[in-house]
Amino acid sequence: MSVVRDRPARLVGRALVRHDAVEKVAGRTRYAADFGLPGMLKAALKRADLPHARLLRVDTSAAEAVPGVASILTAKDVPENTVWVDVPGQTFQVGALKARANVLADGVVRYHGEPIAIVAAETEDAALAAVELIDVDYEELAVVTDPRAALEDGAPAVHEEGNLLASWQLHEGDVDAAFGGAHAVVDQSYETQFVDHAYLEPEAGVAWLDSGDVITVRAATQVIEHFRDLARILCVPDNRVRVIAPYVGGGFGGKEDMTVEPFLALVVQRTGRPVRMIWSRSESLLAREKRHPMKLRYRTACDAEGRLVAQDIVIVADGGAYALLSALVLLYATTCAQGPYACPNVRIDARVAYTNHTPASAMRGFGAMQVALGYEGQMDLLAAELGLDPLELRRRNFVERGDTLAVGQRLDTHVALPELADRVEAALGPKPAPSTPERRVGRGVACNLQPYGRCVWLNDWASAWVGFELDGTLVVRIGVPDIGGGQASSLVQVAGEVLGVDPADIVIHIGDSALTPLTGTTTATRQLYMSGNAVLQAAGELREELRPLASELLETEPDDVQFADGGVRSGGRHLPFRDLIGAAAKREVPWHRLSIFRAPGGEAWRSDASWRGRVFPDFTYGCHAVDLEVDSETGHVEVLRYVAAHDVGRAINPQSVEGQIEGAVVMGLGYALSERVVYEDGVNLTGTFAQYLIPTAVEAPEIEPIVVESGEGLGPFSARGIGEPPVGAVAPAVAGALADALGRRLTILPFTPERVAEA
Amino acid sequence: MTLELVVNGRRFREPVEPHVTLLHFLRDKAGATDVKYGCGEGVCGACTVLLDGVAVNACSVLAVQAEGARVETVAGLGENGSLHPLQQELVERGAVQCGFCTPGVVLGSLEAVRLGLAGDRPTIRRSLAGNLCRCTGYGKIVDAVEAYRDRQGHAS
């Protein structure tokens, strides 16, 4: 059923003001830490002082004597201390991707900052004082911090089962033969670093025991479906745990795994009292999951025309001390490692190792970002080898609709790369001259592909409830966590579009695992695609249920009824929704609808080299270009200009799309130029924002987002996801521009002034 | 010790420990949860408030230093429930995403405009350097401050 007829869009495609923006700018939004209950305890964590050690003794007696301390919990107090990490959200069991982590360290700590004990006290001061008094005797163990070293025989074992966390292998065609007959070959290694999400809102939450013995956790999270993980930890039925996600102060993947939730829920279960936990910034930088560093080796061959004939790729990723989402991150890296370029012969050996670093997990770009430094670096090197313009070489290799990636996934929808490249080239104009003779200007381009939506074999689904009130206003209920990307307001636009309701007359209730229909995680650039389709479907079905009644009341044919202007219309007659819904209530015609949207499914990849098939629903493509100026003496890099083009299928809210692109570009520039979590033998030395340098408004350049709407995508109104895609192309574009300016390629991120000056 | 100060026109008289920051006092004792904790070290600017009219990071001021002072937070802006013109510009230009930095951005840039530190776009960017934002890439915030500054110019 097509729910959208051909007519001018009323709300979709317009830069409508987001309802949440008004509340946020007035300071009225109650984020996780802004909420409280009378008599609530304040909780804090005792964290490991060492990156790898046996816990000989954890003595809490002195801490318990601190006035005001209500409860201290260690591993033995946790009903089920082992968390089985599946993929968060509503998945079926995927055996190959299961891994374990501990709620509280049990016998061994494996990374600096690993939680050992929870203290709950009447005041924050008492909780922090008690944490200081927890006495831990450690027996230091050998530390392994390099993922390659971790995979060698005799390396210190982070886990008894060995340090290989996950591995994906792929071999399509005959790579060795293709290298033999190649016109040109480039062979280069690249390295990416540990990166922090650095959202402005540190991890926080409040939990309490609600009626029905339901432990309720209101926390900053991207995943309300963690109520199930909490139930396992607490050993209570799933329906006795509720997770509420208020508007979140930034996520970027860092609030995809649980943060404060298990600790809060455990204190509630133990004490029966409400409790709040807020992580400090240094705690967040110290111990919350990071982006996977990857060591990449690319051997790439092309023919005389510059067409790729073979890619031989080795990826070794640092997964840190626990598995979390490493296996999936590596899968994304493997699938996307060839880039948006056709290549008949591809061999990929991808492994992720345990080390004694902070666990690595989800972050915007999710593995597909790290490999872009490699595949785009190779395109630049080949272009130089052949004397071709870098963008021209890329044009000769772009994948097209109907092509099949090495993994076996056929590209079914429009691939806008040629158009994106043209648009970027047209926007650039001539390369600027250096501002002083000592400086050099460089230009770089990079393209990328990023999936939107989860792996098809996770059988993803999303549900939404759309209904009228008797006064004709509209309500949307949906379990979407809004992490700042306009997730909720886009759904208001979709519902309003389908039903002809002004956004001012729509209220959306979000992010409550007990009261809003589950719609899955705000991760994987899936939310507009999934929850958008769920709302589209629910609103469309509701409209069709009301249509016969509307046609009767308007005395017209059903097909002549339009849903517009806050009511139903036929010719000159208009009936407001208040009257239509009043009639529906009397006539027992439903005036609300719960619908489930199911993404296409598929067979699971079992990590053998011969598996071929569909991995993702679809991809979003991008082309970026940057002009920058380098002071080769100081290594200072100034970004002069940035152009970023993406095909978003259809922009539901063009302003929100631009916001995603601009924000991702600046995040990517931080990754490229300044951001790095620094460790020394596993000890995390990066504890403040004065050390971890995200770009300020001064470092951020003027950005020109180019939004292309091909009209093809799997989301509502043919939208594609845009949350993650724009972050991937930034670092390789910067690398290309630096190589253009310096005549030498930097391959180890980030490109700090020291490294640039030494280049 | 007892601290007396005025927050958004409301007078508070509260016992306070000497080590408590103004940020903690505002959030926990004065109910001003619109003042955000982002880093606690005076870098991110999420806790920006006006202390006797001057923008400060509330995390880097002790509560007792605000004795007798007049504190304004973002919730105190605007009249009769309507938004301040700068807030309006931020909303209309899409400069608010997750919104966590926004209260600090509003107060920091208001002061920049008032002090004449919001000239061309690079100048506006410099004046925003004390307010970190991880979502927007800053461009739309600069747009909003620029538009507000122009409105002020026409008004005066």
Interface residues (C-beta under 8 A of the other chain):
Chain A: A15 V17 R18 D20 A21 V22 E23 K24 V25 A26 G27 R28 T29 R30 Y31 A33 D34 D125 H197 A198 Y199 L200 E201 P202 Y247 V248 G249 G250 F252 I278 S280 R281 I483 G484 G485 G486 Q655 S656 E658 G659 E662 G663 A664 V665 V666 M667 T688 F689 A690 I694 T696 A697 V698 A700 E702 I703
Chain B: E17 R27 T33 D34 V35 K36 Y37 G38 C39 G40 E41 V43 C44 A46 T73 V74 A75 L77 G78 L83 Q87 L90 V91 E92 R93 G94 V96 Q97 C98 G99 F100 C101 T102 P103 V106 R121 I124 R125 R126 L128 A129 G130 N131 L132 C133 R134 C135 T136 G137 Y138 G139 K140 I141 V142
